[in-house]
Amino acid sequence: SALEPIPHEQTLFSGSIAVNAGSMYSVGFTVDPQMEHVYVSGHFQAFGGRETNSRGGLLGRRFIKFKNRHQARVLYESGKTTGGDIDAPIPDTRGTYVLAFNNAFSLLSAKTINGEIV
């Protein structure tokens, strides 16, 4: 008989973090070859500064390129926003992925990001 898949949930972000002006918060996670139907979902909100917005993103393996402002494979991009809902499937590709909150465009204002993303 075929083995039934075992559901697994990993919290990528929960609670509140400060993202300084000109910087980014990121957390990586790995998709193993035996994992199927992988997706990232949740909600986030940004607070603080004159412009209360930030950018949320879910990126493939080329995060370092993205961090250095080069093109990278982006699976979810919120654009500048005060909040957003993520419901992003991960392609059936093993590897390392990154959830990032980007405040690099803000020269003076730190942002507080609240949310829950699994």
Disulfide bonds with the S-S distance in Angstrom:
none
